[in-house]
Amino acid sequence: MTIRALAAGLAPRQAEADPPSLAIRLWRRSLPNPVGLAAGFDKDAEVPDAMLGFGFGFVEVGTITPLAQPGNPKPRVFRLAEDRAVINRLGFNSAGLAAASRRLAQRGDRGGIVGANIGKNRDTHDDIGDYVEGVRVLAPLVDYLAVNVSSPNTPGLRDLQRKSAVTRLIARLIEARAAAMPRDPPPLLLKIAPDLTAEERADLAEAALASGVDGLIVANTTLARPANLISRFAHEPGGLSGAPLFAPSTALLAEMYRLTSGKLPIIGVGGIASGADAYRKIRAGASLVQLYTALIYEGPGLVPRIKRELAALLARDGFTSITAAVGADAHLPSTTPHGL
Ligand SMILES: Cc1cc2nc3c(=O)[nH]c(=O)nc-3n(C[C@H](O)[C@H](O)[C@H](O)COP(=O)(O)O)c2cc1C
């Protein structure tokens, strides 16, 4: 219903301009602020401009699969209101690449940073071929591509995070991107799961650095169920998002930043509901942040609030830009700790 209302033009628009300290330049693109809408809200690229109007600095549409598919049977999304969390097992319900690319092409060059998150069909016989198709069709239409190998709701998908699989997958996608967009190609980002062992994390960091991928998105929803969840839906199968994901996803972000020596820009996502949360992710190593679940509970006023709070925190600590604060809490082996 929300998507329909937004598509019909019933959308709030944030009037105030963003404070200059929130602007950031990354991947040869200029963003007015680092707070983005995470994948899963606008799966079929129906309302990216309405969501930019909420005040987001960038919007990620998708996950888009090559062919249309219905996803899992309903019910498949559960509000854990007492826990400020959601469990979903949507399973990539998607209207498919043709529909999404038509909308993005019609949108044309309206300004505002829009990325597309790509996935594979549940019943495909060619996993990598599905991602290649996404890159081929969408590379000319978006500002970045997010390769989703981390949704918990498509059987086998997360296996693509293994070192050898990542290496093969990214090589094919970089090739497809070059063929589709020889000039100024959009950055290719890998979105990873929070449920990785220490060995898998180290392997993945190494593979990501060697592969030529342009950045990481950390993290998708978790299969873990923290013991302190109180909602009656806590044990529904699916991916958990929202407040309980904040600590584990921020710890993984810090670890990936350290393991990649700060060389790969990271989008931090998971449980952000305030400017302080966004700031924690940035100090842990995120260049940009995204959110979804908190928007469900807080509504559109959340976005300007986070930006106001974030600008105040940067000013309090003497940072004149987001970039200066990225990784301020990180202890990279080769650098002096911040402030010394
Ligand atoms: C209902 C729902 C659907 C989602 N669908 C997708 C998706 O299609 N692709 C994807 O990469 N992530 C998807 N996500 C994960 C979010 O993009 C994000 O990584 C995660 O929810 C953590 O952020 P949050 O705690 O701010 O929601 C979905 C999340 C929710 C709650």
The ligand as a MOL file (V3000), in Angstrom:
LIG
                    3D

  0  0  0     0  0            999 V3000
M  V30 BEGIN CTAB
M  V30 COUNTS 31 33 0 0 0
M  V30 BEGIN ATOM
M  V30 1 C 11.1930 -6.8690 4.4740 0
M  V30 2 C 12.6490 -6.8690 4.0910 0
M  V30 3 C 13.0130 -7.2240 2.7860 0
M  V30 4 C 14.3580 -7.2240 2.4160 0
M  V30 5 N 14.6960 -7.5520 1.1310 0
M  V30 6 C 16.0000 -7.4880 0.7510 0
M  V30 7 C 16.3620 -7.7560 -0.5940 0
M  V30 8 O 15.5390 -8.0020 -1.4580 0
M  V30 9 N 17.6950 -7.7170 -0.8990 0
M  V30 10 C 18.6580 -7.4190 0.0070 0
M  V30 11 O 19.8570 -7.3860 -0.3280 0
M  V30 12 N 18.3310 -7.1320 1.2930 0
M  V30 13 C 17.0400 -7.1600 1.6740 0
M  V30 14 N 16.7060 -6.8610 2.9690 0
M  V30 15 C 17.7840 -6.5590 3.9260 0
M  V30 16 C 18.0250 -5.0620 4.0950 0
M  V30 17 O 18.4560 -4.4800 2.8850 0
M  V30 18 C 19.0980 -4.8160 5.1860 0
M  V30 19 O 20.3220 -5.4010 4.7720 0
M  V30 20 C 18.7060 -5.4050 6.5380 0
M  V30 21 O 17.3170 -5.3340 6.7380 0
M  V30 22 C 19.4140 -4.7260 7.6910 0
M  V30 23 O 19.0720 -3.3580 7.7780 0
M  V30 24 P 17.9120 -2.8070 8.7820 0
M  V30 25 O 18.1820 -3.4310 10.1300 0
M  V30 26 O 18.0560 -1.3200 8.7660 0
M  V30 27 O 16.6220 -3.2490 8.1970 0
M  V30 28 C 15.3580 -6.8680 3.3630 0
M  V30 29 C 14.9700 -6.4910 4.6530 0
M  V30 30 C 13.6410 -6.4970 5.0270 0
M  V30 31 C 13.2690 -6.0810 6.4210 0
M  V30 END ATOM
M  V30 BEGIN BOND
M  V30 1 1 1 2
M  V30 2 1 2 3
M  V30 3 2 2 30
M  V30 4 2 3 4
M  V30 5 1 4 5
M  V30 6 1 4 28
M  V30 7 2 5 6
M  V30 8 1 6 7
M  V30 9 1 6 13
M  V30 10 2 7 8
M  V30 11 1 7 9
M  V30 12 1 9 10
M  V30 13 2 10 11
M  V30 14 1 10 12
M  V30 15 2 12 13
M  V30 16 1 13 14
M  V30 17 1 14 15
M  V30 18 1 14 28
M  V30 19 1 15 16
M  V30 20 1 16 17
M  V30 21 1 16 18
M  V30 22 1 18 19
M  V30 23 1 18 20
M  V30 24 1 20 21
M  V30 25 1 20 22
M  V30 26 1 22 23
M  V30 27 1 23 24
M  V30 28 2 24 25
M  V30 29 1 24 26
M  V30 30 1 24 27
M  V30 31 2 28 29
M  V30 32 1 29 30
M  V30 33 1 30 31
M  V30 END BOND
M  V30 END CTAB
M  END
